[in-house]
Each structure stands twice: as C-alpha cells, then as structure tokens.
Amino acid sequence: MHNKPTHRLLTAALVAATLIAVGCTQEQQNKLSRDIQNWTGTNGVLEVYAGDKVVRRFLKIDKISTALGTDDGKPRAYRYGYGTLDENLNMQVDPGEKKVYFEISDYTNAVFFENPR
C-alpha cells in the first residue's frame, strides 16, 4: 500500500519535471540530462589517443568537470577528474592500478564513454 502524501509528492515532482523538460530547448534538456547524470554518476572510461593508438586509459570515472577561472568564473580550456589509471590498457582495474587525478585540454584527442561492462 502506498503512503498517500509520499505518492502525491512523487507524482507532483514527476509532473513538474515533465513540464520543465517540455518547455526547454534541446540544449537545455541536454544540460539537464548531463546534470542528472553527473549527480547520479557513471562508470566512465576516458581514452587518450596519439594518432589512432590509445596511449592512456582511465577507468571508473564518475564525472569529468570543466575547470572554471577563480576570478572570472569562465570555463577554462581543460577538463579534470579522478579515475583509475589502466596501466596495461586491458579495460579492467588490476591489483596495483590506483585512482589518480587527471587533466586533459580541450585539444586532447580523447573519447569519454560509459563502460559497457
């Protein structure tokens, strides 16, 4: 049996979220989706390429953030995050592979995706 006040609150929140999403532009909807995903986290993988070869891979990334200027608050030309360095590039965290801080510039040839495994 449902708790009626909780059920009503959940229904109202769902209706409000739907109305907001319908009234938003596609870019606003995408940002909202990214914000929700950042809040819930993902099992992200970041691959850094030199030409067509993967040279670095980071696993178990929950999010990558855009750096903002201290004084002006404007976005900087790099992203940062934390992930486990996959030293042997085998797509799994092995003993001895540690969580590290990383930064990548906007000009880095890299791909970020949710781990399919």
C-alpha positions in Angstrom: 0.0 0.0 0.0 1.3 3.4 -1.0 1.8 6.3 1.5 -0.6 8.8 0.0 1.4 12.0 0.9 4.6 10.5 -0.5 2.9 9.2 -3.6 1.3 12.7 -4.2 4.7 14.4 -3.7 6.4 12.0 -6.1 3.6 12.4 -8.7 3.8 16.2 -8.4 7.6 16.2 -8.8 7.3 14.0 -11.9 4.7 16.3 -13.5 6.8 19.3 -12.7 9.9 17.7 -14.2 7.9 16.8 -17.3 6.6 20.3 -17.8 10.0 21.8 -17.3 11.5 19.4 -19.9 8.8 20.1 -22.4 9.4 23.9 -22.1 13.1 23.6 -22.5 15.2 23.9 -25.7 17.1 20.8 -26.8 20.3 22.3 -25.4 18.7 22.9 -22.0 17.3 19.4 -22.0 20.8 18.0 -22.8 22.3 20.1 -19.9 19.6 18.9 -17.5 20.4 15.3 -18.6 24.1 15.9 -18.0 23.5 17.5 -14.6 21.4 14.5 -13.6 24.0 12.1 -14.9 26.7 14.0 -13.0 24.7 13.8 -9.9 24.0 10.0 -10.2 27.4 9.2 -11.6 28.5 6.8 -14.3 31.1 4.1 -14.8 33.0 6.2 -17.3 36.1 5.4 -19.4 38.4 8.1 -20.8 40.7 7.1 -23.6 43.5 9.4 -24.8 44.9 8.9 -28.3 48.1 9.6 -30.1 47.0 9.3 -33.7 44.9 6.2 -33.8 46.5 4.5 -30.8 45.2 4.5 -27.2 48.1 5.8 -25.0 46.3 6.3 -21.7 43.1 5.0 -20.3 41.3 5.9 -17.1 38.5 3.7 -15.7 35.8 4.1 -13.1 35.3 7.8 -13.7 32.2 9.2 -12.1 32.4 12.5 -14.0 34.7 14.9 -15.8 34.4 18.6 -14.8 35.1 21.8 -16.6 37.7 24.0 -14.9 36.4 27.5 -14.1 38.5 30.6 -13.5 39.0 31.6 -9.9 38.4 35.3 -10.5 36.1 35.4 -13.6 34.3 32.1 -13.3 34.7 31.5 -17.0 35.3 28.0 -18.4 39.0 27.1 -18.9 40.4 25.1 -21.8 40.7 21.9 -19.8 38.7 19.2 -18.1 39.6 17.3 -14.9 38.5 14.3 -12.9 39.5 11.2 -11.0 39.8 7.7 -12.4 41.9 4.5 -12.1 44.8 4.6 -14.5 44.6 1.4 -16.6 48.3 1.0 -17.0 48.2 -2.2 -19.1 45.2 -1.0 -21.2 43.2 -4.1 -20.6 39.9 -2.4 -19.7 39.9 -3.6 -16.1 41.2 -2.5 -12.8 44.1 -4.8 -11.8 45.9 -5.0 -8.5 48.3 -2.1 -8.1 46.5 0.2 -10.5 45.5 3.3 -8.5 42.9 6.0 -8.6 44.6 9.2 -9.9 43.7 12.8 -10.7 43.9 13.8 -14.4 43.6 16.8 -16.6 43.0 16.9 -20.3 43.0 20.0 -22.5 40.3 20.8 -25.0 42.8 20.0 -27.7 43.5 16.4 -26.4 42.4 13.7 -28.8 40.2 11.8 -26.3 37.0 9.9 -26.0 34.8 9.6 -22.8 32.2 6.9 -22.7 30.2 4.8 -20.2 31.9 1.4 -19.7 29.7 -1.2 -21.4 30.8 -3.9 -19.0 
